[in-house]
């Protein structure tokens, strides 16, 4: 083994940035040709619906969204998962992740060897998300997370199952994680839920379900990598 294989996946939640929330609220405007009465009705229904959706969508914003769970595995070792409730700060989760990843590399790998990062769409989402949020919180790094400019599916240190399966670095013809699992006969990682339920897990403080879901994604991703590498 010339590298340490780290399979990784995160779960995220909407922003808590007051600046970003105000920016979204200010962007919700009724059509310019609506009169005062019609505009008020639009804001009360369609405007409110759009506001809720746009705020929820910030969970996919790697700059302002929040990380609530990180699952990873070093080589063939058991999957580790660190979750947090909204009562616990994101910066602590990120610091705990750095420390645990460093320890796992010592126990189950070789900390002097480079890391081969494995994930599903992790080049465009998971790794840039972690890198951005670590910079926001000035996390002390024990293990360097690749910069977004270094997260390219064709780089030797990356194995993105979405890109590998679609055959396109631009993810044209991209297939979901569950789709690849179904094609390969790998147990579905969505047996106990899907990404649309992450916000509910967080809001209901259901850390067990959040952890189960996150771990299932890493387990499936690692198995896909084993099959198609």
N, C-alpha and C positions, 0 to 999 in steps of 0.2 A: 504493500500500500504506500503510495507516494503522497497521498493527500489525506486529510480528514474530511469525510463526507458528512456535511451537516444539512439535514432536511429541516425546513423551517416553514412556519405558517403563523400568521397573526390574525386576531379578531379586533375590529375597531368600532368606535362609537362616535356619535356626532360631536361637533366642536363645542367647547365651552368658552371660546374666545368672544368677548363682548364686541370687539371690533368687527369680527367676521359676522356675528349675528346681526349687528346693526346694518352692516353692508347688505346682507340678504334682505332684511326688512325694508330698507330704503329702495331696493330694486323691485319690490312688488308694487306695480302700478297698474291701474285700470286702463283699458284702451283709451287713447287720447280723444276719440270721438264720442265717448260716453258722457252724458250729462251728469250733474251732481247726484241725482237720485239713483240712476242706473249704476254709476260708479260705486256708490255706497253699497248697493246690493252685491256687486261683483266682489268688492273687498270682503264682505261678510261671508261669502261662500267660496267662490273660486280663488280669490286672493288668499284667504286663510288656508285653503287646501294646498295651494302652491307654496305658501310660506312653510307649512309643516313639511312638505316634501323636500324643499330646498335645504332646510335645516337637517333633515334626516340624511340627505345625500352627502353632507359634509363628512360622514363616516368614511367616505371613500377619498377624502381630500388628504393627501399625505403630508400637507403642511399644517393644516388646522384641525384635522380630526384627532381623535384620542385612541391610543392603543389600550385595550382592556385585557388582552390575553396574548401570550406568546408561547407556542409549543415548538419544540425542536428535539432532534435526536442526533447524537454523534455516532457515526458509523452504524453498527448494529445494536447499539445500546438501547435500553428502555427509553421511551419518549418522556421528556420532561415538559411540564406545563406550568406557567406562572400566570395567575389571573388576579384581577383586582376589582373590588367594588368601587363605585363612584365616591365612596367615603375615603378611599385611599388614593394618594397622589400618583399620577402617572410617572413622575420622575423616580419614585421609589421602585416601581415595577421595572423600569428600564435599568436601574442600577442593579437590582436583584438579578435580572436577566444576564447582564454582563458578568456578574460574579459566578452565577451558576454555569454559564456556558464555559467560562475559563476552567472551572472545576471539572466539568464533564470532559473537556478536552484532555485534561491531565489523567483522569481515571480511565477513559475509554478510547483515547487516541494518542496522538503524539503532538504536544503543544508547539513543537518547532516546525511541524509540517504545515504547508499552506492549506487553507480551507477550500473545499469544493462545495459550493452552495447549491442545494437542491430544493426546488419548490415548484408550485404551480402558479404561474404568472408572478412569481416573486421578483423577477427582474423589473417589472413595471409597478409593482405594488408593495409587497411585504418589506423588501430590503430598503427601498427609498423611504418608506414610511418610518421604519426604525431609525434610519440615518437622520432624517429630518427632525424627528421628535427628540432624538438624543442631542442634536445641536440646539434645539429650543431650550432643553433643560440642562445643557452643559454636562451631560453624563460623562463620568470618568470611564474611559474605555479600557478594558483588559483585553478584549478581542476586537480587532478593527472590523467594523461593518463597511462593506464596499460603498464608495460614493455612488450616487445615482448615475454619474457618467461612466462608471465602471460596471454597471449592472446591465450588460448586454448579453442576450441569449447565446450569441456566437463566441463569447469569451470562454477560454478554457476553464476558468474557475466557476462557471455557471452551468447548471443543467436545469432548464425551465421546461417542465413536462408539457406545458401548453404549446410552446414554440417547437419543441422536438416532435410533438404529435402532428401539429398543423404543417410543419415544414416551412414555416415562414416566420422571420424575425419580427414582422409587422403584425403577427397574429391573425392574418387573413385565414378564414376557415377555422378559427379557434374553436376548440371543443372544451366543454366544461370538465372539471375533475370527475364528476359523477359519470359523464358520458364516456370517458376513457375507461373508467372502472367497469362500466357495463360491457364495453367492447372486449375487454380483456378477461372478464369473469372474476374481477376483484370485488370483494364485498363493498357495497356502497358506503361511503362516509356520511351519507345524508340519511341514514336509517333513523337517527334520533332527532332530525331537524335539518334546517338549512340556514343560509346566511341571513335570510329575512327575519329570523327569530333571535338573532344576537342581541338586538336592542331590547327585546323583551326580557331576555335572560339578565341583562345588565340592570334594567329598571326594576326588576323583581328581585334583584340580588341573588339570583339563582346561579351561583358560581359552579355548582356541580355540573349543571347542564352545559354551561359555557365551556368548562374544561373538557367534558366528554366530547363536545362538538369539535373543539380545536384539536384535540388529540387524534380524533378520527381522520381529520384532513391530513395530518402528518403521516399517520399510518398508511393511508391510501397513496399518498404522494411517494413515499419511500418504496412501496411495493410496485408502483408504476415504474419508477426509476430502475428497480432491480430487473424488471421485465424488458424494458426497451433500451437500456443503456448500450 
